[in-house]
Amino acid sequence: MSILTLKSLSKSFGALTVTDDVSLDVMAGEALGIIGPNGAGKSTLFNLIAGNIKPDSGHVLLDGVDVTRASPMERVHAGVGRSFQIPQPFSHLSVFENLMVAAQFGGGHRGAEAECSCMSIIEQTGLGPVANDLSGGLSLLQRKRLELARAMSTSPKLILLDEIAGGLTDGECVALIKTIKSIHAQGTTIIWIEHVLHALNSVVERLMVLNFGKMLMVGDVDEVMNAPAVKEIYLGIEI
Amino acid sequence: MLDQKTINRILMAFGIVGVALLFAVPIIGSRAMVQDLFGVLTLLILAQNWNLLAGFAGLVSVGQQAFVGVGAYAMFACVILLGLDPLVGILVGGFVAMALAVPMAFFAFRLAGAYFAIGTWVVAEIVRLCFAQWKALGGGTGTSLPKGTTKNMFGVPEIKELLGVSSSAASDALTYWLALVLALATLGAGYFFLRSRMGLGLQAIRDNDEAARSVGVNPTRLKAWVFMLTAFGTGICGALLFIQITRVTPEAAFSVLDWTAFVIFITVIGGIGTLPGPIVGVVFFYILQRALSDYGTVYLIVLGSIGIIVMLFARRGLWGLFSDKTGIELLSLRQYAPETKPNPLAQIK
């Protein structure tokens, strides 16, 4: 059963086509990685899935329901959680309060139930020591964890992670991978955009390659990584 | 340094004594004092509402006088046209103001920032011009409450007997107590609203609109709620104000200076976006007014200059400055993770 279906999705900003006829099926419980050079349209694809921007043509289906015209709020309620590439915490709220917003509005939890779910996510993402700290004063790793934790708090079926490992040290990266794996193990579907390939490939089962808005290929991690076209894009090797 | 518990107790004691003294003013104080404090309390109510609107929902409205005026006129209509008790008119005033907020939001919510401010002002002017056409309530020249209305108002004869004062003093006492209760209720309602799920959502929107949408918060819906609720509070306050004034004209009821400009000044000086801010602001404003009222125009020049200085150098107002320096937070809105919950009423940062 596919949880997300994209049907020939296209989006242009003026003369620039950032998403060009992308079609994709993501199965429930799957972990999919999206790679591609800067400006390939990866984040735009997330914005289209999360509803932050509307496509020029094509359709987005969640659990078989067409949500192409649905607002970001409606898609959160339909089970899409997202993290932003540049962390966007509610900076005057604490970590706990950030999560409470997501749990109560996105996850539909109330009162003690919401607190409980937030606390377990705080523990899972290693934010316990800073739970009551204002999120504006967090370190980069903590901000990235908060992005992940806040997206988790909306109780998503599908979670979109946008370059969540970028800018972290190796040690921090390993810890984050562990957390993401544990989220995946709970059955949450993951779509993850990442430049840190070793991090990405240790979690995802499939890779999709975007280039100039077009889907270049999609397939097993090994198959994609060894494809000449991918090497050409990433390493600039003429083949 | 005092510990948190002691500070809590001291503040609590101050609060209780202060409120008790305020309640006792009509019994122990002069009538002039009652009238003076009535003015202060009504300004406080307006400032509390505007603070919720602008400081927490980011809706910088310059058209709140529309709700004051509509509340006042609705109360007058209830008394003069329907023969109801003025106190019923107060409630009706609140609901009519809330009803006006619906079409007003419909237009003004299409605008953002400075355009929203101008838009609300324009709507308020249109509403004023409309009410100036209402011949039954005196049109452009306005009208007065029928003679004896406030003397026979619900509760006034009892207060008159109890305190042994004239009818007009008893009616002043009643409107004063109503203003005090309304100010306390607004403070309490604001506190509980902001600490609720909706209040947390509002704070999230204030910090980051796009991220708030991405976790399922609907900014428009939340802001519309705040707009309607503060319209209700402002309308009630407007009706109460004009019971005491007993005469209404479109200019007085829809005065942008009296019901919005001073109110913005009070909120900004005291500390916009903090709950104690309007209280601090109104006390400061009252002291300034008393000290400078003999100097005419100079008073407004000083007022404006102080407003500019605070906006430039203490953006969170006098309360924000005090809170940052001492680390004392009153009526904090912070929510704590379950196992680490200190007293939410006051704590040291």
Interface residues (C-beta under 8 A of the other chain):
Chain A: A50 N52 S71 P72 M73 V76 H77 G81 R82 F84 Q88 P89 F90 S91 H92 L93 S94 F96 E97 N98 M100 V101 A102 Q104 F105 G106 G107 R110 E115 C116 C118 M119 I122 A131 N132 R150 A151 S153 T154
Chain B: R197 L200 G201 Q203 A204 R206 D207 N208 E210 A211 A212 R213 S214 V215 G216 V217 N218 R334 Q335 Y336 A337 P338 T340
